Amino acid sequence: MTERGTHVDEYDDATVALLELVWGKGFMAPGGPQNVRKLVSGLDIRDKTILDIGCGLGGGDLLLEGEHGARVLGIDLEVPLIARARAYAEVAGLSDRIEYRQVDPGPLGFEDGTLDVVYSSGAFTQTADKAGIFADALRVLKPGGSITAYEWMGNGEPFSEDMLHWFELEGLTYALQSLPAHKSLLEDAGFDEIAVTDDGGWYTQEARVEYDLLKGEMKETAMTMLGTEQYAHFLEDWAALITVLSSGELVPGFLRGKKPS
């Protein structure tokens, strides 16, 4: 881990390499490209400016521009991730359409009412001050602008031993709220046309497929990439993830809302 100010980098090279192996080059969030498409389904984003909070390696941003013609501002806390995202955009010839900024924790550094869409996949999961980030998202959106996100949420109950074991294996910061709590937070922030739903078990099935791939056709590559010990750790991590997904304690879901016009 690398410590910088109040933030400690949580994604080392091995973790990033494994996530790209499973979800595709440039992707660090569940489902890879297919989930990005779900996140913007029904939104008209051509030539619109999207703020991607927690952009990671930027694979989703390349898709948002390439398939939908959007302009993207990607922000992330971790310097190495931003550096790689910029490199991917440059190789794709999209540096004029996609901009990346490394940011520190705190308010979004954008003017009021300047963005069309606030988009995120997984960043709000790791944000304790959800009320603050949702209020700030509303502030930077233009009237009629949208927020759309895919997040891992809790079920509103105290964490079980299975969940605590998964947290320990992950080694990441999670701040889980329930679906109803997310809806209330968006309402309190001032959004309307709010929809907060679970993903219908989609990622639970995906996680099982991914686990089988890691044990099967990806095994040799993953072991070469990570080493035997770290490979075993990630395999145990994925099994623990499936346990809390299957029990309904970890609830992947979509949220969307609009800034009133």
MIDRENDREN-664914 format. One record per residue (C-alpha): residue in three letters; x, y, z; residue number from 1. Coordinates in pm, 1 decimal, always signed. Layout:
BEGIN
+--------+----------+----------+----------+-----+
! residu !       xx !       yy !       zz ! num !
+--------+----------+----------+----------+-----+
!    ala !        X !        Y !        Z ! NUM !
...
+--------+----------+----------+----------+-----+
REM end
This chain:
BEGIN
+--------+----------+----------+----------+-----+
! residu !       xx !       yy !       zz ! num !
+--------+----------+----------+----------+-----+
!    met !     +0.0 !     +0.0 !     +0.0 !   1 !
!    thr !   +106.2 !   +359.0 !    -64.7 !   2 !
!    glu !     +4.2 !   +629.7 !   +179.9 !   3 !
!    arg !    -62.7 !   +982.9 !    +55.6 !   4 !
!    gly !   -216.4 !  +1241.3 !   +284.4 !   5 !
!    thr !   -536.9 !  +1091.5 !   +425.8 !   6 !
!    his !   -558.6 !   +818.0 !   +161.8 !   7 !
!    val !   -385.3 !   +479.5 !   +151.9 !   8 !
!    asp !   -365.2 !   +315.1 !   -191.7 !   9 !
!    glu !   -545.8 !    -19.9 !   -173.9 !  10 !
!    tyr !   -485.6 !   -169.9 !   -518.3 !  11 !
!    asp !   -142.0 !   -323.1 !   -570.7 !  12 !
!    asp !    -16.7 !   -444.1 !   -908.9 !  13 !
!    ala !   -114.4 !   -805.8 !   -843.5 !  14 !
!    thr !   -471.9 !   -714.1 !   -753.5 !  15 !
!    val !   -505.9 !   -495.9 !  -1061.3 !  16 !
!    ala !   -361.4 !   -769.7 !  -1283.5 !  17 !
!    leu !   -609.0 !  -1025.5 !  -1152.4 !  18 !
!    leu !   -908.4 !   -796.1 !  -1195.8 !  19 !
!    glu !   -807.0 !   -722.9 !  -1554.9 !  20 !
!    leu !   -766.0 !  -1095.9 !  -1616.9 !  21 !
!    val !  -1119.6 !  -1164.6 !  -1492.1 !  22 !
!    trp !  -1307.5 !   -855.2 !  -1611.2 !  23 !
!    gly !  -1103.8 !   -744.2 !  -1914.3 !  24 !
!    lys !   -828.0 !   -496.8 !  -1991.6 !  25 !
!    gly !   -892.7 !   -164.5 !  -1821.7 !  26 !
!    phe !  -1170.8 !   -297.0 !  -1594.8 !  27 !
!    met !  -1161.9 !   -319.3 !  -1216.0 !  28 !
!    ala !  -1535.5 !   -334.4 !  -1139.8 !  29 !
!    pro !  -1773.0 !   -633.2 !  -1147.4 !  30 !
!    gly !  -1904.2 !   -743.5 !  -1481.8 !  31 !
!    gly !  -1660.6 !   -542.0 !  -1691.9 !  32 !
!    pro !  -1803.0 !   -401.8 !  -2017.7 !  33 !
!    gln !  -2149.3 !   -554.9 !  -1986.8 !  34 !
!    asn !  -2210.7 !   -376.7 !  -1659.6 !  35 !
!    val !  -2104.4 !    -41.9 !  -1806.2 !  36 !
!    arg !  -2369.9 !    -90.1 !  -2071.3 !  37 !
!    lys !  -2629.9 !   -163.7 !  -1803.5 !  38 !
!    leu !  -2534.1 !   +154.7 !  -1617.9 !  39 !
!    val !  -2606.8 !   +385.4 !  -1910.5 !  40 !
!    ser !  -2894.3 !   +192.9 !  -2066.0 !  41 !
!    gly !  -3170.7 !   +435.9 !  -2158.1 !  42 !
!    leu !  -2954.8 !   +745.8 !  -2109.2 !  43 !
!    asp !  -2878.0 !   +976.7 !  -2401.1 !  44 !
!    ile !  -2508.9 !  +1049.4 !  -2343.2 !  45 !
!    arg !  -2376.9 !  +1130.8 !  -2690.1 !  46 !
!    asp !  -2155.4 !  +1440.8 !  -2663.1 !  47 !
!    lys !  -2259.1 !  +1470.8 !  -2297.3 !  48 !
!    thr !  -1997.9 !  +1517.6 !  -2024.8 !  49 !
!    ile !  -1980.4 !  +1229.0 !  -1779.5 !  50 !
!    leu !  -1795.3 !  +1238.6 !  -1449.0 !  51 !
!    asp !  -1669.3 !   +889.1 !  -1365.3 !  52 !
!    ile !  -1604.8 !   +877.1 !   -990.7 !  53 !
!    gly !  -1352.2 !   +606.9 !   -905.7 !  54 !
!    cys !  -1255.6 !   +550.9 !  -1269.6 !  55 !
!    gly !   -975.9 !   +305.6 !  -1192.4 !  56 !
!    leu !   -799.2 !   +200.1 !  -1512.5 !  57 !
!    gly !  -1060.2 !   +369.0 !  -1730.8 !  58 !
!    gly !  -1184.6 !    +72.6 !  -1932.8 !  59 !
!    gly !  -1541.4 !   +185.3 !  -1882.5 !  60 !
!    asp !  -1456.6 !   +534.1 !  -2004.2 !  61 !
!    leu !  -1317.7 !   +398.7 !  -2330.8 !  62 !
!    leu !  -1648.2 !   +215.7 !  -2379.2 !  63 !
!    leu !  -1857.2 !   +522.5 !  -2289.8 !  64 !
!    glu !  -1676.8 !   +721.7 !  -2557.9 !  65 !
!    gly !  -1634.3 !   +444.2 !  -2812.3 !  66 !
!    glu !  -1988.9 !   +304.2 !  -2805.1 !  67 !
!    his !  -2186.1 !   +608.9 !  -2692.9 !  68 !
!    gly !  -1986.2 !   +914.2 !  -2802.2 !  69 !
!    ala !  -1963.9 !  +1063.2 !  -2453.8 !  70 !
!    arg !  -1696.9 !  +1295.2 !  -2319.8 !  71 !
!    val !  -1557.3 !  +1164.9 !  -1991.8 !  72 !
!    leu !  -1383.3 !  +1314.1 !  -1690.2 !  73 !
!    gly !  -1240.0 !  +1029.3 !  -1483.2 !  74 !
!    ile !  -1125.2 !  +1083.2 !  -1126.4 !  75 !
!    asp !   -959.8 !   +847.1 !   -881.0 !  76 !
!    leu !   -767.4 !   +865.5 !   -555.7 !  77 !
!    glu !   -481.6 !   +641.3 !   -667.1 !  78 !
!    val !   -196.5 !   +786.3 !   -874.1 !  79 !
!    pro !    -88.0 !   +457.6 !  -1040.5 !  80 !
!    leu !   -441.2 !   +386.7 !  -1162.4 !  81 !
!    ile !   -475.6 !   +733.3 !  -1316.1 !  82 !
!    ala !   -138.6 !   +695.8 !  -1489.0 !  83 !
!    arg !   -245.8 !   +368.8 !  -1648.8 !  84 !
!    ala !   -587.8 !   +506.3 !  -1744.4 !  85 !
!    arg !   -420.4 !   +796.9 !  -1924.6 !  86 !
!    ala !   -191.2 !   +555.6 !  -2107.2 !  87 !
!    tyr !   -485.5 !   +341.1 !  -2221.5 !  88 !
!    ala !   -672.2 !   +649.5 !  -2346.7 !  89 !
!    glu !   -363.8 !   +769.8 !  -2532.5 !  90 !
!    val !   -313.8 !   +433.6 !  -2704.2 !  91 !
!    ala !   -681.4 !   +439.6 !  -2805.5 !  92 !
!    gly !   -639.2 !   +790.0 !  -2950.1 !  93 !
!    leu !   -900.9 !   +932.0 !  -2713.9 !  94 !
!    ser !   -699.5 !  +1171.6 !  -2499.7 !  95 !
!    asp !   -897.3 !  +1462.2 !  -2647.5 !  96 !
!    arg !  -1228.4 !  +1303.9 !  -2538.9 !  97 !
!    ile !  -1130.1 !  +1152.4 !  -2204.7 !  98 !
!    glu !   -954.8 !  +1344.5 !  -1927.3 !  99 !
!    tyr !   -818.7 !  +1197.9 !  -1604.4 ! 100 !
!    arg !   -745.4 !  +1366.5 !  -1274.7 ! 101 !
!    gln !   -600.0 !  +1226.6 !   -954.9 ! 102 !
!    val !   -795.7 !  +1371.7 !   -664.2 ! 103 !
!    asp !   -779.6 !  +1365.4 !   -287.1 ! 104 !
!    pro !  -1073.5 !  +1269.7 !    -63.9 ! 105 !
!    gly !  -1321.8 !  +1552.0 !    -23.7 ! 106 !
!    pro !  -1561.8 !  +1763.7 !   -228.9 ! 107 !
!    leu !  -1569.7 !  +1724.3 !   -605.4 ! 108 !
!    gly !  -1351.2 !  +1985.8 !   -767.9 ! 109 !
!    phe !  -1599.7 !  +2095.6 !  -1033.9 ! 110 !
!    glu !  -1816.4 !  +2403.5 !  -1075.9 ! 111 !
!    asp !  -2187.0 !  +2398.0 !   -995.8 ! 112 !
!    gly !  -2418.2 !  +2277.6 !  -1272.3 ! 113 !
!    thr !  -2148.9 !  +2184.9 !  -1527.0 ! 114 !
!    leu !  -2185.0 !  +1807.3 !  -1581.0 ! 115 !
!    asp !  -2449.6 !  +1598.5 !  -1754.3 ! 116 !
!    val !  -2402.7 !  +1264.0 !  -1578.2 ! 117 !
!    val !  -2235.5 !  +1148.7 !  -1257.2 ! 118 !
!    tyr !  -2141.9 !   +783.4 !  -1303.8 ! 119 !
!    ser !  -1974.8 !   +533.0 !  -1073.7 ! 120 !
!    ser !  -1919.7 !   +161.4 !  -1037.6 ! 121 !
!    gly !  -1804.6 !    +66.0 !   -690.9 ! 122 !
!    ala !  -1673.9 !   +398.1 !   -559.8 ! 123 !
!    phe !  -1977.5 !   +478.6 !   -344.6 ! 124 !
!    thr !  -1942.0 !   +129.8 !   -194.3 ! 125 !
!    gln !  -1614.2 !   +248.9 !    -43.8 ! 126 !
!    thr !  -1738.8 !   +596.7 !    +56.9 ! 127 !
!    ala !  -1850.9 !   +639.5 !   +417.5 ! 128 !
!    asp !  -1998.0 !   +988.5 !   +365.3 ! 129 !
!    lys !  -2259.9 !   +889.5 !   +111.8 ! 130 !
!    ala !  -2481.1 !  +1183.9 !   +204.8 ! 131 !
!    gly !  -2194.8 !  +1419.3 !   +126.6 ! 132 !
!    ile !  -2100.2 !  +1263.2 !   -207.7 ! 133 !
!    phe !  -2463.7 !  +1248.0 !   -324.9 ! 134 !
!    ala !  -2518.6 !  +1613.4 !   -229.9 ! 135 !
!    asp !  -2199.9 !  +1710.1 !   -412.6 ! 136 !
!    ala !  -2305.4 !  +1506.8 !   -715.8 ! 137 !
!    leu !  -2633.0 !  +1699.2 !   -727.8 ! 138 !
!    arg !  -2439.6 !  +2026.7 !   -703.4 ! 139 !
!    val !  -2214.1 !  +1960.3 !  -1004.0 ! 140 !
!    leu !  -2494.0 !  +1827.5 !  -1226.7 ! 141 !
!    lys !  -2682.1 !  +2046.2 !  -1469.8 ! 142 !
!    pro !  -3059.4 !  +2069.9 !  -1412.1 ! 143 !
!    gly !  -3205.5 !  +1749.6 !  -1553.4 ! 144 !
!    gly !  -2870.3 !  +1571.5 !  -1521.5 ! 145 !
!    ser !  -2850.8 !  +1212.7 !  -1397.5 ! 146 !
!    ile !  -2664.2 !  +1006.5 !  -1143.6 ! 147 !
!    thr !  -2616.5 !   +636.8 !  -1222.0 ! 148 !
!    ala !  -2418.0 !   +383.9 !  -1025.1 ! 149 !
!    tyr !  -2367.8 !    +15.3 !   -956.9 ! 150 !
!    glu !  -2278.0 !    -57.1 !   -597.3 ! 151 !
!    trp !  -2238.4 !   -338.3 !   -350.3 ! 152 !
!    met !  -2479.6 !   -277.4 !    -62.8 ! 153 !
!    gly !  -2570.6 !   -442.7 !   +266.0 ! 154 !
!    asn !  -2900.0 !   -593.8 !   +377.2 ! 155 !
!    gly !  -2941.5 !   -365.6 !   +678.5 ! 156 !
!    glu !  -2846.1 !   -637.0 !   +928.3 ! 157 !
!    pro !  -2531.4 !   -662.2 !  +1145.9 ! 158 !
!    phe !  -2242.9 !   -823.1 !   +960.1 ! 159 !
!    ser !  -2207.1 !  -1199.1 !   +992.3 ! 160 !
!    glu !  -1882.5 !  -1387.2 !  +1042.0 ! 161 !
!    asp !  -1892.3 !  -1474.5 !   +671.5 ! 162 !
!    met !  -1904.9 !  -1106.3 !   +579.2 ! 163 !
!    leu !  -1626.0 !  -1013.6 !   +820.9 ! 164 !
!    his !  -1414.3 !  -1295.6 !   +679.4 ! 165 !
!    trp !  -1468.2 !  -1163.6 !   +326.6 ! 166 !
!    phe !  -1377.6 !   -809.0 !   +436.7 ! 167 !
!    glu !  -1053.5 !   -944.2 !   +583.3 ! 168 !
!    leu !   -966.3 !  -1129.5 !   +264.3 ! 169 !
!    glu !  -1044.7 !   -827.6 !    +48.2 ! 170 !
!    gly !   -829.7 !   -588.1 !   +250.4 ! 171 !
!    leu !  -1035.4 !   -299.8 !   +111.6 ! 172 !
!    thr !  -1250.4 !    -34.1 !   +276.2 ! 173 !
!    tyr !  -1624.4 !    -98.6 !   +255.2 ! 174 !
!    ala !  -1906.2 !   +123.3 !   +384.8 ! 175 !
!    leu !  -2220.7 !    -72.6 !   +304.0 ! 176 !
!    gln !  -2571.6 !    +68.9 !   +327.8 ! 177 !
!    ser !  -2896.5 !   -103.0 !   +234.2 ! 178 !
!    leu !  -3103.2 !    -35.1 !    -78.7 ! 179 !
!    pro !  -3368.4 !   +161.0 !   +118.8 ! 180 !
!    ala !  -3092.5 !   +366.1 !   +284.2 ! 181 !
!    his !  -2948.8 !   +457.7 !    -57.6 ! 182 !
!    lys !  -3294.1 !   +566.8 !   -173.8 ! 183 !
!    ser !  -3337.3 !   +786.8 !   +133.8 ! 184 !
!    leu !  -2990.7 !   +936.2 !    +90.5 ! 185 !
!    leu !  -3064.3 !  +1028.1 !   -272.7 ! 186 !
!    glu !  -3399.4 !  +1181.2 !   -170.7 ! 187 !
!    asp !  -3234.5 !  +1380.5 !   +106.8 ! 188 !
!    ala !  -2970.2 !  +1505.5 !   -137.6 ! 189 !
!    gly !  -3246.7 !  +1645.9 !   -361.6 ! 190 !
!    phe !  -3270.5 !  +1394.9 !   -647.2 ! 191 !
!    asp !  -3599.2 !  +1290.3 !   -800.0 ! 192 !
!    glu !  -3707.3 !  +1009.1 !  -1037.3 ! 193 !
!    ile !  -3506.5 !   +781.0 !   -807.5 ! 194 !
!    ala !  -3473.5 !   +409.2 !   -874.8 ! 195 !
!    val !  -3273.3 !   +181.9 !   -644.7 ! 196 !
!    thr !  -3292.3 !   -190.0 !   -724.7 ! 197 !
!    asp !  -3090.3 !   -503.5 !   -671.6 ! 198 !
!    asp !  -2938.9 !   -659.3 !   -982.0 ! 199 !
!    gly !  -3171.8 !   -958.9 !   -975.3 ! 200 !
!    gly !  -2892.3 !  -1203.2 !   -893.7 ! 201 !
!    trp !  -2698.7 !  -1115.5 !  -1208.5 ! 202 !
!    tyr !  -2360.4 !  -1072.1 !  -1045.2 ! 203 !
!    thr !  -2406.8 !  -1370.8 !   -812.3 ! 204 !
!    gln !  -2420.6 !  -1586.1 !  -1125.7 ! 205 !
!    glu !  -2129.5 !  -1396.5 !  -1281.2 ! 206 !
!    ala !  -1916.8 !  -1448.5 !   -968.9 ! 207 !
!    arg !  -1971.6 !  -1823.8 !   -987.1 ! 208 !
!    val !  -1863.3 !  -1827.7 !  -1350.6 ! 209 !
!    glu !  -1557.0 !  -1619.4 !  -1264.1 ! 210 !
!    tyr !  -1464.5 !  -1854.7 !   -979.6 ! 211 !
!    asp !  -1484.2 !  -2154.6 !  -1211.8 ! 212 !
!    leu !  -1265.0 !  -1973.0 !  -1465.6 ! 213 !
!    leu !  -1007.8 !  -1890.2 !  -1198.0 ! 214 !
!    lys !   -999.0 !  -2256.7 !  -1095.1 ! 215 !
!    gly !   -997.8 !  -2376.1 !  -1455.1 ! 216 !
!    glu !   -881.4 !  -2213.7 !  -1775.9 ! 217 !
!    met !   -741.1 !  -1902.8 !  -1605.1 ! 218 !
!    lys !   -555.1 !  -2098.0 !  -1335.8 ! 219 !
!    glu !   -217.2 !  -2128.7 !  -1505.9 ! 220 !
!    thr !   -212.9 !  -1764.3 !  -1612.1 ! 221 !
!    ala !   -326.7 !  -1644.1 !  -1270.7 ! 222 !
!    met !    -67.5 !  -1854.4 !  -1087.3 ! 223 !
!    thr !   +210.5 !  -1732.4 !  -1316.1 ! 224 !
!    met !    +96.3 !  -1374.7 !  -1265.3 ! 225 !
!    leu !    +44.9 !  -1389.8 !   -889.2 ! 226 !
!    gly !   +241.9 !  -1680.1 !   -751.6 ! 227 !
!    thr !    +97.5 !  -1984.3 !   -576.9 ! 228 !
!    glu !    +30.3 !  -1821.5 !   -239.7 ! 229 !
!    gln !   -141.1 !  -1509.6 !   -369.7 ! 230 !
!    tyr !   -338.7 !  -1711.8 !   -622.9 ! 231 !
!    ala !   -473.7 !  -1926.0 !   -338.0 ! 232 !
!    his !   -564.5 !  -1610.0 !   -148.2 ! 233 !
!    phe !   -762.6 !  -1466.0 !   -438.1 ! 234 !
!    leu !   -940.0 !  -1797.4 !   -495.6 ! 235 !
!    glu !  -1044.5 !  -1805.5 !   -128.2 ! 236 !
!    asp !  -1153.7 !  -1440.6 !   -160.1 ! 237 !
!    trp !  -1378.3 !  -1523.2 !   -458.0 ! 238 !
!    ala !  -1530.8 !  -1820.2 !   -274.0 ! 239 !
!    ala !  -1603.1 !  -1597.8 !    +27.7 ! 240 !
!    leu !  -1759.8 !  -1339.0 !   -203.7 ! 241 !
!    ile !  -1993.1 !  -1602.5 !   -348.6 ! 242 !
!    thr !  -2094.7 !  -1704.9 !     +3.6 ! 243 !
!    val !  -2211.1 !  -1355.5 !   +104.2 ! 244 !
!    leu !  -2371.7 !  -1294.0 !   -233.9 ! 245 !
!    ser !  -2563.2 !  -1621.7 !   -218.8 ! 246 !
!    ser !  -2686.8 !  -1557.6 !   +135.7 ! 247 !
!    gly !  -2823.4 !  -1216.2 !    +36.0 ! 248 !
!    glu !  -2602.8 !  -1036.7 !   +286.1 ! 249 !
!    leu !  -2409.8 !   -861.9 !     +9.3 ! 250 !
!    val !  -2657.1 !   -697.5 !   -228.5 ! 251 !
!    pro !  -2527.5 !   -569.9 !   -563.5 ! 252 !
!    gly !  -2758.2 !   -304.4 !   -699.4 ! 253 !
!    phe !  -2819.4 !    -13.7 !   -932.0 ! 254 !
!    leu !  -2914.0 !   +337.5 !   -833.3 ! 255 !
!    arg !  -3027.8 !   +622.2 !  -1052.7 ! 256 !
!    gly !  -3177.6 !   +967.2 !  -1002.3 ! 257 !
!    lys !  -3219.5 !  +1301.3 !  -1174.4 ! 258 !
!    lys !  -3148.9 !  +1656.7 !  -1069.0 ! 259 !
!    pro !  -3477.6 !  +1847.1 !  -1083.9 ! 260 !
!    ser !  -3509.3 !  +2083.6 !  -1377.7 ! 261 !
+--------+----------+----------+----------+-----+
REM end
